[in-house]
Amino acid sequence: MSNSVPERLAVLRSLMKEKKIDVYLVPTDDFHASEYVGEHFKCRKYITGFTGSAGTAVVTQDMAGLWTDGRYFIQAARELEGSTVTLFKMGEPDVPTVHEFLLQTLKQGGCLGFDGRTVTAREADTLAEKLQKNGAVINKEEDLIGEIWSDRPQLSCEPVMELDVKWAGRSRKDKCGGIRSGMKEKGADAFILTSLDDIAWLLNIRGGDVPCNPVVLSYLVMTDREILLFANEKAFPESVRASLAADGVSLQPYDAVYDYVTKFEKENTVLLDRAKVNSRLVGCIPEGVTILDEENPTLLPKAVKNPTEVENEKAAHIKDGVAVTKFIYWLKKNVGKIPMTELSATEYLNKLRAQQENAMGNSFAPIISYGAHAAMNHYSATPETDIPIEPHGLLLADTGGQYLEGTTDVTRTIVLGPVTDEQKKYFTAVLRGMLNLGAAKFRYGCSGQNLDYLARGPLWELGADFNHGTGHGVGYFLNVHEAPNAVRWRPEPKCGVFEEGMITSDEPGYYVEGEYGIRHENLIVCKKAEKNGFGQFMCFEYLTMVPFDLNGVVPEQMTERERGLLNEYHREVYEKISPYLEPDEREWLKEATRGI
């Protein structure tokens, strides 16, 4: 077994020569285009050593590169040291994209290889079209990492549960009926769905096959007569199997989907989203079958939370707010008095969340980062990186919980002692941006691209910025990142129009490498405001109920309106959270939410 990244790369290159593959592509994806993946699928981590959730590796005989985005520049640079892997900072000047690099590298007769199960049909089509101009070819049948990874973890098979309609708000039968009606309108004989969160939403099931994402490894094919769920039957208790069967859902072996789709007839029309379904699966569909390549029809109804889901989410955020507020109180009371580190603080917050009714674990790996670590905005402490928390400077805590009532995601930057005037200036600027976006009122039809400036404006006025999106959609007891709603200023990827019921994060930040990081985040739910001769207006309501640290705020830097927004929010936090606190915690919260 080769243990170091250079050794693994050497073995991979030898196999590439044997298979006549000149360049090998290793994305982060599993077979379902998931953002986060289980241990079995962490091939990119295995071959590069980079542990972040987003990135693409490209390996040739004389180089290896890793492409990742601004969230991970600092982390990737550290993790790639000594690996012989070159970091390509996506979006930075003079840095080629993966596609540009492949076009520069692959010429006449060259071969690009990848495991087609981990590359979407849309991406494979794009690569084939571009490389054809160079006379290069593609081999998408080779899982080379699987061949050299001798101790690769097995596919996950965590128990599956059914999500009761009192949590989901809509029955499985109702949701499937809506999809079938859409299929009929489009003339589709079959619908192929492979994205794990969409399958979980559609069938009202939840699992644990991806850490922090309660999904089930599965594929789904729906026709007007049957619904086939391709998954590991061992993960399904008898009660769940019976319930699924009663609604016409038949369990099939996980890998059998590849054989099933070969049996479509030429006169069939199949609905699928090539941007989500993997290229190997689409390649198994016989030539002559009509493929309707359209956006997944579960995407929008999943993102638009129904009234039951919205009310449940409000309850989840009160429970979560109690846990996080207790954590901040504990942190401030004990820092410098008892030993604490990033990991021990994380453990304490996990314990507080676990005490809440219907708690189902974290919604992502907790980010509790002190001092310079907070400048790496997706840093999670490990035993190797863990450092003591001291009574000075800033601590950034970006964490979230899963509950039967929904998914939470909250960031607070906590003042632990003396901080500089510069830190307070940017602390306040970031908070102003978060408040301005949360208080937005806008015409229906706007997306997050229209609104992003509200959050970045106070920083841009200071000649500063942050290198990540301002907001992302959030699932209901599902994935913490969910399309199509998002907030960002760049036109790509596309932001969806805000609809009533969509839940989105509002999280501007500011980071100084090697020194500190600041981020403030609330989740907001979109609502209808008034409708008049100008059209339908929309607004947001805060779900997150956790105080901001007034010790970092410079009131004079805020407008009167912004101070009013903060005071109003803090009044609501005290009203909703204080009944669940101990007397000393309640007294502290009263002071922490005082008017400024």
C-alpha positions as CSV (number, residue, x, y, z in Angstrom):
1,M,0.0,0.0,0.0
2,S,1.4,3.4,-1.0
3,N,0.9,5.9,1.8
4,S,2.2,9.2,0.5
5,V,0.6,11.3,-2.2
6,P,3.7,11.1,-4.4
7,E,3.8,7.3,-4.1
8,R,0.1,7.1,-5.0
9,L,0.6,9.4,-8.0
10,A,3.4,7.2,-9.2
11,V,1.2,4.1,-9.1
12,L,-1.6,5.9,-10.8
13,R,0.7,7.1,-13.6
14,S,2.0,3.6,-14.2
15,L,-1.6,2.4,-14.6
16,M,-2.4,5.3,-16.9
17,K,0.5,4.2,-19.1
18,E,-0.9,0.7,-19.2
19,K,-4.4,1.9,-20.1
20,K,-3.0,4.4,-22.7
21,I,-4.5,7.3,-20.8
22,D,-2.5,10.6,-21.0
23,V,-4.5,12.7,-18.6
24,Y,-6.7,11.4,-15.7
25,L,-9.5,13.6,-14.2
26,V,-10.6,13.0,-10.6
27,P,-13.6,15.2,-9.5
28,T,-15.0,15.4,-6.0
29,D,-18.3,13.8,-7.0
30,D,-19.9,10.4,-6.1
31,F,-22.2,8.7,-8.6
32,H,-24.9,11.3,-7.9
33,A,-23.2,14.7,-8.4
34,S,-23.3,15.3,-4.7
35,E,-21.5,18.2,-3.2
36,Y,-20.4,16.3,-0.1
37,V,-19.5,12.6,-0.5
38,G,-19.1,9.5,1.7
39,E,-15.7,8.0,2.5
40,H,-16.0,5.4,-0.4
41,F,-16.0,8.3,-2.9
42,K,-13.2,10.4,-1.7
43,C,-10.9,9.6,-4.6
44,R,-9.7,13.2,-5.1
45,K,-8.7,13.4,-1.4
46,Y,-6.9,10.0,-1.8
47,I,-4.8,11.1,-4.7
48,T,-4.0,14.7,-3.7
49,G,-4.3,14.9,0.1
50,F,-6.6,17.9,-0.1
51,T,-9.6,17.4,2.3
52,G,-11.9,20.3,1.3
53,S,-15.4,19.6,0.0
54,A,-14.8,21.1,-3.5
55,G,-12.0,20.5,-6.0
56,T,-10.9,18.7,-9.1
57,A,-7.6,16.9,-9.6
58,V,-5.9,16.5,-13.0
59,V,-3.0,14.1,-13.3
60,T,-0.5,13.7,-16.3
61,Q,2.7,11.9,-16.5
62,D,4.7,14.9,-15.4
63,M,2.4,17.0,-13.2
64,A,-0.6,16.9,-11.0
65,G,-2.9,19.8,-10.3
66,L,-5.8,20.6,-7.9
67,W,-8.4,23.2,-8.8
68,T,-10.4,24.7,-6.0
69,D,-12.3,27.9,-5.1
70,G,-11.6,30.8,-2.8
71,R,-13.1,29.1,0.3
72,Y,-10.1,26.7,0.3
73,F,-7.1,28.6,-1.1
74,I,-5.3,28.8,2.3
75,Q,-6.3,25.3,3.4
76,A,-5.3,23.8,0.1
77,A,-1.9,25.5,0.0
78,R,-1.1,24.0,3.4
79,E,-2.4,20.5,2.7
80,L,-0.6,20.3,-0.7
81,E,2.8,21.1,0.8
82,G,5.2,18.3,-0.2
83,S,2.6,16.5,-2.3
84,T,4.0,17.5,-5.7
85,V,0.4,18.6,-6.5
86,T,0.1,22.2,-7.9
87,L,-2.7,24.4,-6.6
88,F,-4.7,26.2,-9.2
89,K,-6.8,29.0,-7.6
90,M,-10.1,29.1,-9.5
91,G,-11.2,32.5,-10.7
92,E,-7.9,34.2,-10.1
93,P,-6.1,36.1,-12.9
94,D,-4.1,34.1,-15.3
95,V,-5.2,30.8,-13.8
96,P,-6.5,28.4,-16.5
97,T,-9.8,26.6,-15.9
98,V,-9.7,22.8,-15.9
99,H,-11.1,22.9,-19.4
100,E,-8.5,25.3,-20.6
101,F,-5.8,23.2,-19.1
102,L,-7.1,20.1,-20.8
103,L,-7.2,21.8,-24.1
104,Q,-3.7,23.1,-23.7
105,T,-2.4,19.6,-22.7
106,L,-4.3,17.1,-24.9
107,K,-3.5,17.1,-28.5
108,Q,-4.0,14.8,-31.5
109,G,-4.4,11.2,-30.4
110,G,-4.3,12.1,-26.7
111,C,-6.7,10.4,-24.3
112,L,-8.5,11.9,-21.3
113,G,-9.7,9.3,-18.8
114,F,-12.2,9.4,-15.9
115,D,-14.8,7.3,-14.1
116,G,-18.0,8.2,-16.0
117,R,-20.0,7.5,-12.9
118,T,-18.4,10.5,-11.2
119,V,-18.8,13.0,-14.2
120,T,-22.2,14.2,-15.3
121,A,-23.4,13.7,-18.8
122,R,-23.5,17.4,-19.4
123,E,-19.8,17.8,-18.3
124,A,-18.8,14.8,-20.4
125,D,-20.6,16.1,-23.4
126,T,-18.8,19.5,-23.0
127,L,-15.4,17.9,-22.6
128,A,-15.9,15.6,-25.7
129,E,-17.0,18.6,-27.8
130,K,-14.0,20.7,-26.8
131,L,-11.4,18.0,-27.1
132,Q,-12.7,16.7,-30.4
133,K,-11.3,20.0,-31.9
134,N,-7.9,18.9,-30.7
135,G,-8.2,15.4,-32.0
136,A,-8.2,14.0,-28.5
137,V,-10.5,11.2,-27.3
138,I,-12.2,10.3,-24.0
139,N,-12.2,7.0,-22.0
140,K,-15.0,7.2,-19.3
141,E,-14.9,3.5,-18.3
142,E,-11.9,3.5,-16.0
143,D,-12.1,3.8,-12.2
144,L,-8.3,4.0,-11.9
145,I,-8.3,5.2,-8.3
146,G,-10.5,2.3,-7.4
147,E,-7.9,-0.1,-8.9
148,I,-5.0,1.3,-6.8
149,W,-6.9,2.1,-3.5
150,S,-6.5,-1.2,-1.8
151,D,-8.1,-0.3,1.5
152,R,-11.0,1.7,0.0
153,P,-13.9,2.0,2.4
154,Q,-17.1,0.0,1.5
155,L,-20.2,1.8,0.2
156,S,-22.2,3.2,3.1
157,C,-25.4,1.3,4.1
158,E,-26.9,3.4,7.0
159,P,-30.4,2.7,8.2
160,V,-33.2,4.4,6.3
161,M,-36.1,6.2,8.1
162,E,-39.4,7.5,6.9
163,L,-40.1,11.2,7.4
164,D,-43.7,11.5,8.7
165,V,-46.0,13.9,6.8
166,K,-46.3,16.0,10.0
167,W,-42.7,17.0,9.4
168,A,-42.7,16.9,5.6
169,G,-46.0,18.7,5.0
170,R,-46.8,16.7,1.9
171,S,-47.2,13.0,1.4
172,R,-45.0,10.9,-0.9
173,K,-48.1,10.0,-3.0
174,D,-48.9,13.7,-3.5
175,K,-45.3,14.6,-4.5
176,C,-45.0,11.6,-7.0
177,G,-48.4,12.5,-8.4
178,G,-47.2,16.0,-9.2
179,I,-44.1,14.7,-11.0
180,R,-46.2,12.2,-13.0
181,S,-48.5,15.0,-14.1
182,G,-45.5,16.9,-15.3
183,M,-44.2,13.9,-17.2
184,K,-47.5,13.4,-18.9
185,E,-47.5,17.1,-20.1
186,K,-44.0,16.6,-21.5
187,G,-44.8,13.3,-23.1
188,A,-42.2,11.4,-21.1
189,D,-42.5,7.7,-20.6
190,A,-39.9,7.6,-17.8
191,F,-38.1,10.0,-15.4
192,I,-34.6,9.2,-14.1
193,L,-33.6,10.9,-10.8
194,T,-30.2,10.4,-9.3
195,S,-29.6,13.3,-7.0
196,L,-29.7,12.0,-3.5
197,D,-31.5,14.9,-1.8
198,D,-34.1,15.0,-4.5
199,I,-34.9,11.3,-4.0
200,A,-35.0,11.7,-0.3
201,W,-37.4,14.7,-0.6
202,L,-39.6,13.0,-3.2
203,L,-40.1,9.7,-1.2
204,N,-40.1,11.3,2.3
205,I,-37.2,9.1,3.4
206,R,-34.0,10.1,5.2
207,G,-30.7,8.1,5.7
208,G,-27.1,8.7,6.7
209,D,-25.0,7.7,3.7
210,V,-23.3,11.1,3.4
211,P,-21.9,12.6,6.7
212,C,-24.2,15.4,7.9
213,N,-26.5,15.0,4.8
214,P,-29.4,12.6,5.7
215,V,-29.6,11.0,2.3
216,V,-29.7,7.4,0.9
217,L,-27.4,6.1,-1.8
218,S,-30.0,5.4,-4.5
219,Y,-31.2,6.0,-8.1
220,L,-34.9,6.3,-9.0
221,V,-36.8,5.6,-12.2
222,M,-40.5,6.6,-12.4
223,T,-42.9,5.6,-15.1
224,D,-46.7,6.0,-15.3
225,R,-47.0,2.5,-13.9
226,E,-44.1,2.0,-11.4
227,I,-41.5,3.7,-9.3
228,L,-38.2,1.8,-9.0
229,L,-35.8,2.7,-6.2
230,F,-32.3,1.3,-6.8
231,A,-30.7,1.0,-3.4
232,N,-29.2,-1.4,-0.8
233,E,-32.2,-3.2,0.5
234,K,-30.4,-4.0,3.8
235,A,-30.6,-0.3,4.7
236,F,-34.4,-0.4,4.7
237,P,-36.3,-1.7,7.8
238,E,-39.3,-3.9,7.0
239,S,-41.7,-1.1,8.1
240,V,-40.2,1.4,5.6
241,R,-40.1,-1.3,2.8
242,A,-43.8,-2.0,3.4
243,S,-44.7,1.7,3.4
244,L,-42.9,2.3,0.2
245,A,-44.5,-0.7,-1.4
246,A,-47.9,0.5,-0.4
247,D,-47.3,3.7,-2.5
248,G,-46.0,1.7,-5.4
249,V,-42.3,2.0,-4.8
250,S,-40.3,-1.2,-5.6
251,L,-36.8,-1.7,-4.2
252,Q,-34.1,-2.9,-6.7
253,P,-30.4,-3.6,-6.3
254,Y,-28.3,-0.4,-6.3
255,D,-26.2,-1.1,-9.4
256,A,-29.1,-2.7,-11.3
257,V,-30.1,0.7,-12.7
258,Y,-27.4,0.6,-15.4
259,D,-28.9,-2.6,-16.8
260,Y,-32.4,-1.4,-16.4
261,V,-32.0,1.7,-18.6
262,T,-30.6,-0.5,-21.4
263,K,-34.0,-2.0,-21.9
264,F,-35.7,1.3,-22.9
265,E,-37.4,1.0,-26.3
266,K,-36.5,3.3,-29.2
267,E,-40.0,4.8,-29.2
268,N,-39.6,5.8,-25.5
269,T,-39.0,9.3,-24.2
270,V,-37.0,9.7,-21.1
271,L,-36.9,12.8,-18.9
272,L,-33.6,13.5,-17.1
273,D,-31.2,16.3,-16.2
274,R,-27.9,15.8,-17.9
275,A,-26.3,18.3,-15.4
276,K,-27.1,15.8,-12.6
277,V,-27.2,12.3,-14.1
278,N,-23.8,10.7,-14.6
279,S,-22.4,10.1,-18.0
280,R,-22.0,6.3,-17.6
281,L,-25.8,5.9,-16.9
282,V,-26.8,8.1,-19.8
283,G,-24.4,6.2,-22.0
284,C,-26.3,3.0,-21.1
285,I,-29.5,4.3,-22.7
286,P,-29.9,2.8,-26.2
287,E,-29.4,5.0,-29.2
288,G,-32.7,6.2,-30.7
289,V,-34.4,6.8,-27.3
290,T,-35.5,10.4,-27.0
291,I,-34.0,12.2,-24.1
292,L,-35.7,15.3,-22.7
293,D,-32.8,17.1,-21.0
294,E,-34.5,19.5,-18.6
295,E,-34.0,20.8,-15.1
296,N,-34.9,18.3,-12.5
297,P,-38.6,18.8,-11.8
298,T,-38.2,18.1,-8.1
299,L,-35.7,21.0,-7.7
300,L,-38.2,23.9,-7.3
301,P,-40.9,22.2,-5.2
302,K,-38.1,21.0,-2.8
303,A,-36.7,24.5,-2.5
304,V,-40.0,26.2,-1.9
305,K,-40.8,25.0,1.6
306,N,-44.5,24.4,2.2
307,P,-46.2,26.1,5.2
308,T,-45.7,23.1,7.5
309,E,-42.0,23.0,6.7
310,V,-41.7,26.8,7.3
311,E,-43.4,26.6,10.7
312,N,-41.3,23.5,11.7
313,E,-38.1,25.4,10.7
314,K,-39.0,28.2,13.0
315,A,-39.3,25.7,15.9
316,A,-36.0,24.1,14.9
317,H,-34.2,27.5,14.9
318,I,-35.5,28.3,18.4
319,K,-34.1,25.0,19.7
320,D,-30.8,25.6,17.8
321,G,-30.7,29.2,19.0
322,V,-30.9,28.0,22.6
323,A,-28.0,25.6,22.0
324,V,-25.8,28.2,20.3
325,T,-26.7,30.9,22.8
326,K,-25.8,28.7,25.7
327,F,-22.5,27.9,23.9
328,I,-21.6,31.6,23.5
329,Y,-22.4,32.2,27.2
330,W,-20.2,29.2,28.2
331,L,-17.4,30.4,26.0
332,K,-17.3,33.9,27.3
333,K,-17.7,32.9,30.9
334,N,-14.9,30.2,30.8
335,V,-12.3,31.4,28.3
336,G,-9.0,31.9,30.1
337,K,-10.4,30.1,33.2
338,I,-10.6,26.5,32.1
339,P,-8.6,24.8,29.4
340,M,-10.3,24.9,26.0
341,T,-9.4,24.3,22.4
342,E,-11.1,24.4,19.1
343,L,-12.0,20.7,19.4
344,S,-13.1,20.8,23.0
345,A,-15.3,23.8,22.2
346,T,-16.8,21.9,19.2
347,E,-17.5,18.9,21.4
348,Y,-19.3,21.1,24.0
349,L,-21.5,22.7,21.3
350,N,-22.3,19.3,19.8
351,K,-23.4,18.2,23.3
352,L,-25.7,21.2,23.6
353,R,-27.3,20.5,20.3
354,A,-27.7,16.8,21.0
355,Q,-29.7,17.8,24.1
356,Q,-32.4,19.4,22.0
357,E,-35.6,17.4,21.2
358,N,-35.6,15.7,17.8
359,A,-31.9,16.6,17.2
360,M,-30.5,14.4,14.4
361,G,-26.8,15.5,14.3
362,N,-24.8,18.2,12.6
363,S,-25.8,19.7,9.2
364,F,-22.1,20.0,8.2
365,A,-18.7,19.6,9.8
366,P,-18.5,22.3,12.5
367,I,-16.2,25.2,11.9
368,I,-14.9,26.5,15.2
369,S,-11.8,28.4,14.3
370,Y,-9.8,30.7,16.6
371,G,-7.5,33.5,15.6
372,A,-5.6,33.0,12.3
373,H,-7.5,29.7,11.7
374,A,-10.7,31.8,11.1
375,A,-9.1,33.3,8.0
376,M,-9.5,29.9,6.4
377,N,-13.2,30.2,6.0
378,H,-14.0,26.5,5.8
379,Y,-11.4,25.3,8.4
380,S,-12.4,22.5,10.7
381,A,-10.1,21.6,13.5
382,T,-8.3,18.2,13.6
383,P,-6.1,16.7,16.3
384,E,-3.1,17.9,14.3
385,T,-4.3,21.5,13.9
386,D,-6.2,22.0,17.2
387,I,-5.1,25.0,19.1
388,P,-6.0,26.5,22.6
389,I,-8.6,29.2,22.7
390,E,-7.4,32.2,24.7
391,P,-9.1,35.3,26.3
392,H,-8.3,37.7,23.5
393,G,-9.1,38.1,19.8
394,L,-11.9,36.6,17.7
395,L,-13.4,33.1,17.4
396,L,-15.5,32.2,14.4
397,A,-18.2,29.5,14.9
398,D,-20.0,28.4,11.8
399,T,-22.1,25.4,12.7
400,G,-25.5,23.8,12.0
401,G,-27.9,21.1,13.2
402,Q,-30.3,18.6,11.7
403,Y,-33.7,18.3,13.4
404,L,-36.9,16.5,12.4
405,E,-38.1,20.1,12.1
406,G,-35.5,21.2,9.7
407,T,-31.9,22.2,9.0
408,T,-30.0,25.1,10.6
409,D,-26.8,26.9,9.7
410,V,-25.5,29.8,11.8
411,T,-22.3,31.7,12.1
412,R,-21.3,34.0,14.9
413,T,-17.9,35.8,15.4
414,I,-17.3,36.0,19.1
415,V,-15.1,38.6,20.9
416,L,-13.1,36.7,23.6
417,G,-11.2,39.7,24.9
418,P,-9.2,42.7,23.6
419,V,-9.5,43.2,19.9
420,T,-8.1,45.9,17.6
421,D,-9.9,48.9,16.2
422,E,-9.4,47.4,12.7
423,Q,-11.1,44.2,13.7
424,K,-14.1,46.1,15.2
425,K,-14.3,48.2,12.0
426,Y,-14.6,45.1,9.8
427,F,-16.8,43.3,12.3
428,T,-19.2,46.1,12.1
429,A,-19.0,46.4,8.3
430,V,-19.8,42.7,7.9
431,L,-22.7,43.0,10.3
432,R,-24.1,46.0,8.5
433,G,-24.1,44.0,5.2
434,M,-25.8,41.0,6.8
435,L,-28.5,43.3,8.3
436,N,-29.1,45.2,5.0
437,L,-29.6,41.9,3.0
438,G,-31.9,40.5,5.7
439,A,-34.0,43.6,5.6
440,A,-34.3,43.7,1.8
441,K,-37.6,44.4,0.1
442,F,-37.8,43.8,-3.6
443,R,-39.9,43.1,-6.6
444,Y,-40.8,39.5,-7.4
445,G,-38.5,38.2,-10.1
446,C,-35.3,39.2,-8.3
447,S,-32.6,36.7,-7.7
448,G,-29.6,36.8,-5.3
449,Q,-27.6,38.4,-8.0
450,N,-29.8,41.5,-7.8
451,L,-29.4,41.7,-4.0
452,D,-25.8,40.7,-3.4
453,Y,-24.6,44.3,-3.3
454,L,-26.7,45.0,-0.1
455,A,-24.4,42.6,1.8
456,R,-21.1,43.6,0.1
457,G,-21.7,47.3,0.0
458,P,-20.3,48.2,3.4
459,L,-17.1,46.3,2.7
460,W,-16.8,47.6,-0.9
461,E,-17.0,51.1,0.5
462,L,-13.9,50.2,2.5
463,G,-12.1,48.7,-0.5
464,A,-12.6,45.2,0.9
465,D,-14.4,42.1,-0.1
466,F,-14.8,38.3,0.6
467,N,-14.0,35.5,-1.7
468,H,-17.1,33.3,-1.4
469,G,-20.8,33.5,-2.1
470,T,-23.0,35.6,0.2
471,G,-25.8,33.0,0.5
472,H,-27.0,29.5,-0.5
473,G,-30.3,27.7,-0.3
474,V,-30.9,25.3,2.6
475,G,-32.8,22.1,2.6
476,Y,-35.4,20.8,5.0
477,F,-33.8,18.2,7.2
478,L,-31.6,17.6,4.1
479,N,-28.5,19.2,2.5
480,V,-27.3,22.4,4.0
481,H,-26.5,23.6,0.4
482,E,-29.5,23.5,-1.9
483,A,-30.2,25.0,-5.3
484,P,-31.6,27.1,-7.0
485,N,-31.7,30.1,-4.6
486,A,-28.4,31.7,-3.8
487,V,-26.8,35.1,-3.3
488,R,-23.7,36.1,-5.3
489,W,-22.6,38.9,-7.5
490,R,-21.0,36.8,-10.3
491,P,-23.5,35.7,-13.0
492,E,-22.3,32.1,-12.9
493,P,-23.5,29.8,-11.6
494,K,-27.0,31.0,-12.0
495,C,-29.1,32.2,-9.1
496,G,-32.8,31.2,-9.1
497,V,-35.6,33.7,-8.6
498,F,-36.7,34.1,-5.0
499,E,-40.0,32.4,-4.3
500,E,-42.1,32.5,-1.1
501,G,-40.9,29.7,1.2
502,M,-37.3,29.5,0.0
503,I,-34.7,29.4,2.8
504,T,-31.4,31.1,2.1
505,S,-28.3,31.9,4.1
506,D,-27.2,35.5,4.6
507,E,-23.4,35.4,5.4
508,P,-20.9,38.0,4.3
509,G,-17.4,37.9,5.8
510,Y,-14.0,39.4,5.9
511,Y,-10.7,37.5,6.2
512,V,-7.0,38.5,6.8
513,E,-4.7,35.6,6.1
514,G,-2.6,34.6,9.0
515,E,-4.5,37.0,11.4
516,Y,-8.3,36.6,11.8
517,G,-11.6,36.0,10.1
518,I,-15.1,37.4,10.6
519,R,-18.4,36.1,9.3
520,H,-22.0,36.7,10.5
521,E,-24.7,34.4,9.2
522,N,-28.5,34.1,9.6
523,L,-30.9,32.0,7.7
524,I,-33.7,33.9,6.1
525,V,-37.0,32.7,4.7
526,C,-38.6,34.5,1.7
527,K,-42.1,35.9,2.1
528,K,-44.6,37.9,0.1
529,A,-45.0,41.5,1.1
530,E,-47.6,43.8,-0.4
531,K,-48.9,43.6,-3.9
532,N,-49.9,46.8,-5.7
533,G,-49.8,48.5,-9.1
534,F,-46.1,48.1,-9.2
535,G,-46.3,44.4,-8.8
536,Q,-45.7,41.8,-6.1
537,F,-43.1,42.7,-3.5
538,M,-41.1,40.2,-1.5
539,C,-39.1,40.3,1.8
540,F,-37.3,38.1,4.2
541,E,-37.9,36.9,7.8
542,Y,-35.1,35.8,10.0
543,L,-35.2,32.2,11.2
544,T,-31.9,32.2,13.1
545,M,-32.2,33.4,16.7
546,V,-28.8,33.9,18.2
547,P,-27.3,37.2,19.5
548,F,-24.5,39.1,17.8
549,D,-21.5,40.1,19.9
550,L,-22.0,43.8,20.7
551,N,-18.4,43.9,22.0
552,G,-17.3,43.9,18.3
553,V,-19.7,46.6,17.1
554,V,-18.9,50.3,16.5
555,P,-22.4,51.9,16.7
556,E,-21.1,55.2,15.2
557,Q,-20.2,53.2,12.0
558,M,-23.8,52.2,11.6
559,T,-26.7,54.2,10.2
560,E,-29.7,54.9,12.4
561,R,-31.7,52.4,10.4
562,E,-29.0,49.7,10.8
563,R,-28.9,50.2,14.6
564,G,-32.7,49.9,14.6
565,L,-32.5,46.6,12.6
566,L,-30.0,45.2,15.0
567,N,-32.0,46.3,18.1
568,E,-35.2,44.9,16.7
569,Y,-33.5,41.6,15.9
570,H,-32.0,41.4,19.4
571,R,-35.4,42.1,21.0
572,E,-36.8,39.1,19.1
573,V,-33.9,36.9,20.1
574,Y,-34.4,37.7,23.8
575,E,-38.1,37.1,23.6
576,K,-37.8,33.7,21.9
577,I,-34.7,32.3,23.5
578,S,-34.7,33.6,27.1
579,P,-37.6,31.3,28.3
580,Y,-35.4,28.2,27.7
581,L,-32.3,29.5,29.6
582,E,-31.1,29.2,33.2
583,P,-31.3,32.4,35.3
584,D,-27.7,33.4,34.9
585,E,-27.8,32.7,31.2
586,R,-31.0,34.8,30.9
587,E,-29.4,37.7,32.7
588,W,-26.4,37.5,30.4
589,L,-28.6,37.4,27.3
590,K,-30.5,40.4,28.4
591,E,-27.3,42.4,28.5
592,A,-26.0,40.8,25.3
593,T,-29.2,42.0,23.4
594,R,-29.3,45.5,24.9
595,G,-30.3,48.3,22.6
596,I,-27.5,50.4,21.1
